Amino acid sequence: MQNKNLDFALVGHNFFAFLLSIGLLSRGKKVLVLDDDRFNYGDFFTNSLTALDVEFLKAWGADSNIAPLMNIETYLRPERVYFFTGKKQLVLGDTPQKNFRELCRKFPGLFLKESSDLSIFSHENEIANFDNVYNDFCQKISAVLFNEKSTSKIPLLFENSIPENLKAHFQYFFSHFALREKMLEADRFDMNGFMYMTRGFFQNRLSTTGSRAELMHLFFSLISPYYKLDHDRLIADLLEVHTKSGGEFKKLNLSDLKFQSGLVKSFELESFDGIIRPNKMAFIGGYPVGLPIKLKASKSLSYNCLNVKFSFKDNVPKLLEGKKCVFTTPIKIGTERPFWEVYFEGNTAVFNIIMAKKEGTKIDFIFERVKSLLIEDLAYLFPEFEFPVVDCKMKFTLDVFIEDKDFNAHKRVEASFKKRIVEVLEDSAPQLISRLKNVLYFGPYNEDSLGTFSSLVEIKRWRESL
């Protein structure tokens, strides 16, 4: 029997929603999680983790005795990512020392000091030492940050915990941002393309620079092993923890939100459960679509994601089978489609294209143009292969990317990690827009720009304060 009076109704079928619900349930709250297919994170955001994310989730699991988090490795698969800036290929996602060597080889101006020597990795003990130092750091700092109550201290705690040899590598990387205007034009273009693509991939921010804290997080993400997350299996197991803790779950859409004096008073579901009255609601994901609410306009431009699936006449070449590739060029920065990722498997290629968000864009209007551009990009990257497309399908996902045009961001010390609440507005009728006082939003518009790590910190903070 559906409980009609709730403390919290959480909308969003993702592991962040269940982390929040399980925390609230442990404090005796009555919680319903709703899987409404009009609001969630997209696959781009929830399907991949770095070592910092993994260790933070393990610390969370140990603290709250959540078995799926304590055993998070069982939901992960190591994977490499092939980044292309123009035709320059950068292969990341392996062990820390292999990733760092690759960065030094492909972008020596950013990562390899003149006094450095990559031959230091020629002996097994030196390789193991670099990997062990990195892995130990991720494990220890994740536990420290998880237990830190004051989020304003997180950036300083992070930096002060970095081992000296890793800190020296980061400091060399960071030093280039103050000197960027003095670079040769070709080097600056390469750096801009590299930064824009990797910040978008790891942090869901579109920018060629960043604050010191943001660039620290990016540096440690770049040299981290990369993991593909079995998100569906993880949320299925977290759902079991949620229900065993007394929580409720419905895979139904909200059908009738009732508002009164700036409050959500009740809602119904597409079922026969009747009217449900929550004290508070929280939307956990990207941007609400098709719901009678909207987010207060942000000063920053936002981009969404277009998923495109190509089916080919034959299987893709063996060289591409099972590869995840990410592509941009410096001239794409600032355009309507600045970069994309693709995964090749069998006779298919599945693209996620980052696109400038425009209300009312219809796929029919852009279908042929997008298809043509992707075919051109494939021919540019892999001219030795042919890609005869026999079918093409497109759909928008729920991913959100935020553009940051603060070109002097490197002068800021930290990402804010402050309680920055994006207002949720009633949008139930024309010209009827008012702030909702008992509705919260968690997602990229309301978080610092450290990708999944920011979301974990944000959800943990609200788990303890709601």
C-alpha positions in Angstrom: 0.0 0.0 0.0 1.4 3.3 -1.1 2.1 5.7 1.8 0.1 8.9 1.1 2.1 11.2 3.4 5.8 11.4 2.8 8.8 13.3 4.1 10.5 13.2 0.8 9.7 12.3 -2.8 12.9 12.0 -4.8 12.6 12.1 -8.6 15.5 10.5 -10.5 16.5 6.8 -11.1 20.2 7.0 -10.5 22.7 6.0 -7.8 22.9 9.5 -6.4 19.1 9.4 -5.7 19.5 6.1 -3.9 22.5 7.3 -1.9 20.3 10.2 -0.7 17.3 8.0 0.0 19.2 5.5 2.0 20.7 8.2 4.1 17.3 9.8 4.8 15.8 6.4 5.6 18.5 5.8 8.2 17.3 8.9 10.0 13.7 7.7 10.1 12.4 9.7 7.1 9.6 8.3 4.9 11.0 8.3 1.3 9.6 7.5 -2.1 12.0 7.3 -5.2 10.3 7.9 -8.5 11.6 6.7 -11.9 10.1 9.4 -14.2 11.6 9.0 -17.6 11.4 12.7 -18.2 14.0 13.5 -15.6 17.3 11.8 -14.9 21.0 11.9 -15.6 22.1 10.7 -19.0 24.4 7.7 -19.6 27.3 10.0 -20.3 27.3 11.1 -16.7 26.5 8.0 -14.7 28.4 5.3 -16.6 32.0 6.1 -15.8 34.2 6.6 -12.7 37.8 7.5 -11.9 39.8 6.2 -9.0 38.8 9.2 -6.8 35.1 8.5 -7.4 35.6 4.8 -6.7 37.4 5.4 -3.4 34.8 8.0 -2.3 32.0 5.4 -2.9 33.9 2.8 -0.9 34.4 5.2 2.0 30.6 5.9 1.8 29.9 2.2 1.8 32.1 1.5 4.8 30.6 4.4 6.8 27.0 3.4 6.1 27.4 -0.4 5.8 26.1 -0.4 2.2 27.3 -3.6 0.6 27.1 -2.5 -3.1 29.3 0.5 -2.3 31.8 -1.6 -0.3 32.0 -4.0 -3.2 31.9 -1.3 -5.9 34.7 -3.0 -7.9 32.3 -5.8 -8.9 30.3 -3.2 -10.9 33.3 -1.8 -12.8 35.1 -2.8 -15.9 38.5 -1.2 -16.8 38.4 0.6 -20.1 40.7 2.8 -22.2 39.5 6.0 -23.8 41.0 7.3 -27.1 41.1 11.1 -27.1 41.6 12.9 -30.4 42.4 16.6 -30.7 42.6 16.8 -34.4 44.6 13.8 -35.4 46.7 13.7 -32.3 45.7 10.6 -30.4 45.9 10.3 -26.6 45.2 6.9 -25.0 44.2 7.1 -21.3 42.5 4.9 -18.7 45.4 2.4 -18.0 47.6 2.4 -15.0 48.7 5.8 -13.5 52.3 5.6 -14.7 51.2 4.6 -18.3 48.7 7.4 -18.4 51.3 9.9 -17.2 53.9 8.7 -19.8 51.2 9.0 -22.5 50.5 12.6 -21.4 54.2 13.5 -21.4 54.7 11.9 -24.9 51.7 13.6 -26.6 51.7 16.9 -24.7 55.3 17.3 -23.5 55.0 21.1 -23.2 52.2 20.6 -20.6 53.5 17.7 -18.6 57.2 16.9 -19.2 59.7 19.2 -17.5 63.0 19.8 -19.4 64.8 18.2 -16.4 62.5 15.2 -16.4 63.4 11.8 -17.9 60.7 9.3 -18.8 63.4 6.6 -18.5 62.7 6.8 -14.7 59.8 4.3 -15.5 62.2 1.8 -17.1 62.4 -0.4 -13.9 59.5 -2.4 -12.4 60.1 -1.0 -8.9 59.8 2.6 -10.2 56.7 1.8 -12.1 55.1 0.1 -9.1 56.1 3.0 -6.8 54.4 5.6 -9.0 51.2 3.5 -9.2 51.3 2.8 -5.5 51.8 6.4 -4.5 48.9 7.5 -6.7 46.5 4.7 -5.5 47.4 5.3 -1.8 46.7 9.0 -2.2 43.3 8.4 -3.8 42.3 6.0 -1.1 43.5 8.2 1.8 42.2 11.5 0.5 38.8 10.1 -0.4 38.4 8.8 3.2 39.5 12.2 4.6 37.2 14.2 2.3 34.2 11.9 3.0 34.6 12.5 6.8 35.2 16.3 6.4 32.1 18.2 7.7 33.1 21.6 6.3 33.1 21.5 2.5 34.9 24.8 2.3 38.0 23.0 3.6 38.0 20.3 0.8 40.2 22.0 -1.8 42.9 22.8 0.8 42.8 19.4 2.3 43.1 17.9 -1.1 46.2 19.9 -2.1 47.9 19.5 1.3 47.6 15.7 1.0 49.2 15.3 -2.4 52.6 13.5 -2.2 55.5 15.8 -3.1 56.5 14.1 -6.3 52.9 14.1 -7.7 52.5 17.7 -6.5 55.5 18.8 -8.5 54.0 17.2 -11.7 50.7 19.0 -11.0 52.4 22.3 -10.3 54.3 22.1 -13.6 51.0 21.4 -15.5 49.2 24.3 -13.6 52.0 26.8 -14.3 51.1 26.9 -18.0 47.8 28.6 -17.5 49.4 31.9 -16.4 51.8 31.7 -19.4 49.3 30.7 -22.1 49.3 34.0 -24.0 53.0 33.7 -24.4 52.8 30.3 -26.1 53.2 29.7 -29.8 49.8 29.8 -31.5 49.9 26.1 -32.5 50.8 25.1 -28.9 48.0 27.2 -27.5 45.5 25.7 -29.9 46.5 22.2 -28.9 46.2 23.1 -25.2 42.8 24.6 -25.7 41.5 21.6 -27.6 42.9 19.2 -25.0 41.5 21.2 -22.0 38.1 21.7 -23.5 37.6 18.1 -24.4 39.0 16.5 -21.2 37.2 19.0 -18.9 34.0 18.2 -20.7 34.6 14.4 -20.5 35.7 14.3 -16.8 33.9 17.3 -15.3 30.9 18.1 -17.5 32.3 21.7 -17.9 33.1 23.3 -21.2 36.2 25.5 -20.7 39.8 25.9 -21.8 40.9 26.7 -18.2 39.8 26.3 -14.6 40.5 27.2 -11.0 43.4 25.6 -9.2 41.1 23.1 -7.5 39.3 22.2 -10.7 42.6 21.7 -12.5 43.9 19.6 -9.6 40.9 17.3 -9.9 41.4 17.2 -13.7 45.1 16.3 -13.4 44.3 13.3 -11.1 41.4 12.3 -13.4 43.7 12.3 -16.4 46.3 9.9 -14.8 43.6 7.7 -13.1 42.5 4.3 -14.4 39.1 4.7 -16.1 36.2 2.5 -15.2 33.0 1.7 -17.0 30.2 1.4 -14.4 27.4 -1.1 -14.7 24.9 1.5 -13.6 21.8 -0.6 -14.1 23.0 -3.4 -11.9 24.3 -1.0 -9.2 21.0 0.9 -9.0 19.1 -2.4 -8.9 21.1 -3.5 -5.9 20.8 -0.1 -4.2 17.1 -0.3 -4.8 17.0 -3.5 -2.8 18.9 -1.7 0.1 16.4 1.2 -0.2 13.3 -1.0 0.0 14.7 -3.2 2.9 15.3 0.1 4.8 11.6 0.9 4.5 11.8 3.1 1.3 9.3 3.0 -1.5 9.9 3.0 -5.3 7.6 3.6 -8.3 8.5 3.4 -12.0 5.8 5.8 -12.9 5.6 9.3 -14.3 4.2 12.2 -12.3 0.8 13.0 -13.8 -0.6 15.9 -11.7 1.5 18.2 -9.6 -0.7 20.5 -7.4 0.8 23.8 -6.2 -0.4 26.3 -3.6 1.3 29.4 -2.3 4.7 28.5 -3.7 4.5 24.9 -2.4 4.0 21.5 -4.0 0.9 20.3 -2.1 0.4 16.9 -3.7 0.9 14.8 -6.8 -0.6 11.8 -8.5 1.0 9.0 -10.4 0.1 7.3 -13.6 -1.6 4.5 -11.5 -4.4 4.0 -9.0 -2.3 5.0 -6.0 -4.3 8.2 -5.4 -3.1 11.6 -4.2 0.3 11.7 -2.5 1.4 14.5 -0.2 5.2 15.1 0.2 6.7 17.5 2.7 9.5 18.0 0.3 10.5 17.0 -3.2 13.9 16.7 -4.8 14.8 16.4 -8.5 18.1 14.6 -9.0 19.4 14.7 -12.5 20.0 17.1 -15.5 17.1 19.3 -16.6 13.3 18.7 -16.3 11.6 18.0 -19.6 7.9 17.9 -20.0 7.2 18.7 -16.3 5.3 21.7 -14.9 8.5 23.0 -13.3 11.7 24.6 -14.6 15.0 25.9 -13.2 15.8 29.5 -12.7 17.8 30.7 -15.7 21.6 30.4 -15.3 24.1 33.0 -16.5 26.1 30.2 -18.0 25.2 28.7 -21.4 24.3 25.0 -21.2 24.7 22.2 -23.7 22.8 18.9 -24.0 23.6 15.6 -25.7 22.3 14.1 -28.9 22.7 10.3 -29.1 23.2 9.0 -32.6 23.4 5.3 -33.6 24.9 4.3 -36.9 24.4 0.8 -38.2 26.9 -0.2 -40.9 26.7 -2.8 -43.7 29.5 -4.8 -42.1 31.2 -5.0 -38.7 33.6 -2.2 -37.9 37.3 -2.9 -38.5 39.0 -5.0 -35.7 41.2 -2.0 -34.9 38.0 -0.1 -33.7 36.0 -2.9 -32.1 35.2 -2.1 -28.5 36.9 1.3 -28.6 35.6 4.5 -26.9 36.9 7.6 -28.8 36.4 11.2 -28.0 37.0 13.9 -30.7 37.4 17.6 -31.0 39.5 20.1 -32.9 40.4 23.6 -31.7 38.1 25.1 -34.4 35.1 23.3 -32.9 35.5 25.1 -29.6 32.6 27.6 -29.1 30.6 26.1 -32.0 27.2 24.4 -31.6 28.7 21.0 -31.5 32.1 21.3 -29.8 33.0 17.6 -29.3 31.6 14.1 -29.3 32.3 10.6 -28.1 31.7 7.3 -29.9 31.7 3.6 -28.9 32.3 1.0 -31.7 30.8 -2.5 -31.4 29.9 -5.0 -34.0 28.3 -3.2 -36.9 27.4 -0.1 -34.9 28.8 3.1 -33.7 27.0 5.0 -30.9 27.8 8.7 -30.7 27.0 11.2 -27.9 27.3 14.7 -29.4 27.5 17.7 -27.1 25.2 20.3 -28.5 24.3 23.9 -27.6 20.9 23.7 -25.8 18.1 25.3 -27.9 14.5 25.1 -26.7 12.3 23.5 -29.3 15.0 21.9 -31.5 13.5 19.1 -33.5 15.6 16.1 -34.6 14.0 16.2 -38.1 15.5 19.7 -38.6 19.1 18.6 -37.9 19.1 14.9 -38.9 20.8 15.1 -42.3 23.3 17.8 -41.2 24.4 15.9 -38.1 24.6 12.6 -40.0 26.7 14.2 -42.7 29.1 15.9 -40.2 29.7 12.6 -38.3 30.5 10.7 -41.5 33.0 13.5 -42.4 34.6 13.3 -39.0 34.9 9.5 -39.3 36.6 9.9 -42.7 38.9 12.5 -41.2 40.0 10.3 -38.3 40.1 7.0 -40.0 40.7 7.6 -43.7 41.8 4.0 -44.3 38.3 2.7 -43.5 34.9 3.0 -45.1 31.7 3.4 -43.1 28.7 2.6 -45.3 25.7 3.6 -43.1 22.6 1.6 -43.6 20.6 3.0 -40.7 20.7 6.0 -38.5 18.7 6.8 -35.3 18.9 9.9 -33.2 17.5 11.0 -29.8 18.2 13.6 -27.2 19.5 12.3 -23.8 19.2 14.0 -20.4 22.9 14.9 -20.0 23.8 18.5 -19.3 27.1 20.3 -19.8 27.8 23.9 -18.5 30.0 26.4 -20.3 32.5 28.4 -18.3 33.9 31.5 -20.1 36.0 32.8 -17.2 39.3 32.8 -19.0 41.1 33.9 -15.9 39.7 31.1 -13.8 43.2 29.8 -13.1 43.6 32.9 -10.8 40.9 31.5 -8.5 42.2 29.1 -5.8 39.3 26.8 -5.5 36.0 25.5 -6.7 33.4 27.0 -4.3 31.8 23.9 -2.8 29.3 26.3 -1.3 25.5 25.8 -0.8 24.5 27.2 -4.1 20.8 26.5 -4.5 19.3 26.7 -8.0 15.7 27.8 -7.6 13.0 25.5 -8.9 10.1 27.4 -10.4 6.4 26.5 -10.9 5.7 26.4 -14.6 2.2 25.0 -14.7 0.5 27.7 -16.8 1.5 30.6 -19.1 3.0 33.6 -17.2 2.5 31.6 -13.9 6.1 31.3 -12.6 6.9 31.3 -8.9 9.6 29.8 -6.8 8.8 26.5 -5.1 9.8 26.6 -1.4 9.7 22.8 -0.7 11.4 21.6 -3.9 15.1 21.1 -4.3 17.3 20.4 -7.3 20.5 18.4 -7.4 22.5 18.3 -10.6 25.1 20.1 -12.8 23.4 23.5 -12.4 23.8 23.4 -8.7 27.2 21.9 -8.2 30.9 22.6 -8.5 32.6 21.6 -11.7 34.3 18.3 -10.7 31.9 15.9 -12.4 30.8 12.9 -10.5 33.0 13.8 -7.5 31.1 17.1 -7.1 27.8 15.2 -7.2 28.9 12.8 -4.5 30.1 15.7 -2.2 26.8 17.5 -2.8 24.5 14.5 -2.1 26.5 13.6 1.0 26.1 17.1 2.4 22.4 17.1 1.8 22.0 13.6 3.2 23.2 15.0 6.5 21.4 18.3 6.5 17.9 17.7 5.1 
